[in-house]
Amino acid sequence: MIEQEFLKFSADKLTQLSGRIQDCVGRLSHEQVWTRGHESENSVGNLVLHLCGNVGQWIGSGVGGQQDTRQRDAEFAARGDVQPAELSERLNKAVSAAAAIIRDLPPARLMESTTVQKYDVTVLEAIYHVVEHFSQHTGQIIFATKLLTGDDLGYYKHLNQPKHFETTP
């Protein structure tokens, strides 16, 4: 069924993107994780905290029915008070929990209504929003990592191989 494929792909994509962010954070020093070009920019650290909050609010609370404890402003106010390893751990925990909710979701719930951040959306829309939002910020983190390190991160080298085993594009 298309609904089951949507749920599987959504959970797999969040997990894949989380792995790429964790890889980026692991390549950066504490100072680089919290670097900002100027005050109107977000650091990699702020973006990771923001993604943890967004995933928890939209999937944990909006889809999974957990209590919403998000403090969105704090995600952007942070200034180096979280170590890179802890950021990776928080992201892994948030995405693992969200992926489990998505994978276990009965497809019949996709058209249920939910309200998140004063938006009235379906469960399908909430999941789609999170994957899309997560993808955008992953791209920012990858770009920042390339700028800060000068490295090719190698996420698509497998495409040059005659056969590869990546299952999520």
C-alpha positions as CSV (number, residue, x, y, z in Angstrom):
1,M,0.0,0.0,0.0
2,I,1.1,3.5,-0.7
3,E,0.4,4.6,2.9
4,Q,2.9,2.0,4.3
5,E,5.5,3.0,1.8
6,F,5.1,6.7,2.7
7,L,5.5,5.8,6.4
8,K,8.6,3.6,5.8
9,F,10.3,6.1,3.5
10,S,9.6,9.0,5.9
11,A,11.1,7.1,8.9
12,D,14.1,5.9,6.8
13,K,14.7,9.4,5.4
14,L,14.7,11.0,8.9
15,T,17.1,8.3,10.0
16,Q,19.4,8.8,7.0
17,L,19.5,12.6,7.4
18,S,20.1,12.4,11.1
19,G,23.1,10.2,10.4
20,R,24.5,12.8,8.0
21,I,24.0,15.6,10.6
22,Q,25.7,13.5,13.2
23,D,28.6,12.9,10.8
24,C,28.9,16.6,10.2
25,V,28.8,17.4,13.9
26,G,31.5,14.8,14.4
27,R,33.8,16.5,11.9
28,L,33.5,19.9,13.6
29,S,35.2,21.3,16.7
30,H,33.1,22.7,19.5
31,E,33.9,26.2,18.3
32,Q,32.9,25.3,14.7
33,V,29.6,23.8,15.8
34,W,28.7,27.1,17.5
35,T,30.2,29.5,14.8
36,R,27.9,32.2,13.4
37,G,28.9,34.6,10.6
38,H,26.8,37.2,12.4
39,E,24.0,37.4,14.9
40,S,21.2,36.8,12.4
41,E,22.6,33.4,11.4
42,N,22.1,30.1,13.2
43,S,25.0,27.9,14.1
44,V,25.1,24.2,13.4
45,G,24.4,23.7,17.1
46,N,21.3,25.9,17.0
47,L,20.0,24.0,14.0
48,V,20.5,20.6,15.7
49,L,18.6,21.8,18.8
50,H,15.9,23.3,16.5
51,L,15.5,19.9,14.7
52,C,15.3,18.1,18.0
53,G,12.5,20.4,19.1
54,N,10.7,20.3,15.8
55,V,10.7,16.5,15.6
56,G,9.6,16.2,19.2
57,Q,6.8,18.7,18.8
58,W,5.4,17.6,15.4
59,I,5.9,13.8,15.6
60,G,6.2,13.1,19.4
61,S,3.3,15.4,20.4
62,G,1.3,16.1,17.2
63,V,1.3,12.5,16.0
64,G,2.3,10.4,19.0
65,G,0.2,12.2,21.6
66,Q,3.1,13.0,24.0
67,Q,3.2,16.1,26.0
68,D,4.6,19.1,24.1
69,T,7.5,20.4,26.2
70,R,9.3,22.3,23.4
71,Q,10.9,25.6,24.2
72,R,11.5,26.9,20.6
73,D,13.2,30.2,21.6
74,A,15.8,28.4,23.6
75,E,16.9,26.4,20.5
76,F,18.0,29.6,18.9
77,A,19.2,31.4,22.0
78,A,21.8,28.7,22.8
79,R,25.4,29.8,22.5
80,G,27.8,26.9,22.9
81,D,26.5,25.5,26.1
82,V,26.0,21.9,24.6
83,Q,29.0,19.8,23.5
84,P,28.9,18.3,20.0
85,A,28.7,14.7,21.3
86,E,25.6,15.6,23.4
87,L,24.0,17.4,20.4
88,S,24.5,14.2,18.3
89,E,23.0,12.1,21.2
90,R,20.0,14.3,21.5
91,L,19.4,14.2,17.8
92,N,19.7,10.5,17.6
93,K,17.3,10.1,20.5
94,A,14.7,12.5,19.0
95,V,14.9,10.9,15.5
96,S,14.8,7.3,16.8
97,A,11.7,8.1,18.8
98,A,10.0,9.8,15.9
99,A,11.0,7.1,13.4
100,A,9.5,4.5,15.8
101,I,6.2,6.5,16.0
102,I,6.1,6.8,12.2
103,R,6.9,3.1,11.6
104,D,4.3,1.9,14.1
105,L,1.6,4.3,12.9
106,P,-1.5,2.6,11.5
107,P,-2.0,3.9,7.9
108,A,-5.6,4.7,8.7
109,R,-4.4,7.5,11.0
110,L,-2.8,9.4,8.2
111,M,-6.0,11.4,7.5
112,E,-6.7,12.2,11.2
113,S,-6.6,15.8,12.1
114,T,-4.0,17.2,14.6
115,T,-3.0,20.7,15.7
116,V,0.7,21.6,16.0
117,Q,1.9,25.2,16.5
118,K,-1.7,26.4,15.9
119,Y,-1.7,24.7,12.5
120,D,-4.6,22.3,11.8
121,V,-3.1,19.6,9.7
122,T,-3.5,15.9,9.0
123,V,-1.1,13.4,10.4
124,L,0.2,12.8,6.9
125,E,0.9,16.6,6.6
126,A,2.6,16.7,9.9
127,I,5.0,13.8,8.9
128,Y,5.6,15.4,5.5
129,H,6.3,18.7,7.1
130,V,8.9,17.2,9.5
131,V,10.7,15.3,6.7
132,E,10.8,18.4,4.5
133,H,11.9,20.7,7.3
134,F,14.5,18.3,8.5
135,S,15.9,18.0,4.9
136,Q,16.2,21.7,4.5
137,H,18.2,22.1,7.7
138,T,20.3,19.1,6.9
139,G,21.3,20.8,3.7
140,Q,22.3,23.9,5.7
141,I,24.4,21.8,8.1
142,I,26.1,20.0,5.2
143,F,26.9,23.3,3.5
144,A,28.2,24.8,6.8
145,T,30.4,21.8,7.4
146,K,31.9,22.0,3.9
147,L,32.6,25.7,4.4
148,L,34.2,25.1,7.8
149,T,36.2,22.1,6.9
150,G,36.8,22.4,3.1
151,D,36.0,18.6,2.9
152,D,34.0,16.7,0.4
153,L,31.8,14.7,2.7
154,G,31.4,11.8,0.3
155,Y,27.7,11.1,0.7
156,Y,27.2,10.3,-2.9
157,K,30.5,8.5,-3.8
158,H,28.5,5.3,-4.0
159,L,26.9,6.5,-7.2
160,N,30.2,6.1,-9.0
161,Q,30.3,2.4,-8.2
162,P,28.9,-0.2,-10.6
163,K,26.6,-1.4,-7.8
164,H,25.7,0.2,-4.5
165,F,23.6,-0.8,-1.5
166,E,22.1,2.6,-0.5
167,T,18.3,2.0,-0.2
168,T,17.2,5.6,0.5
169,P,18.1,8.2,-2.2
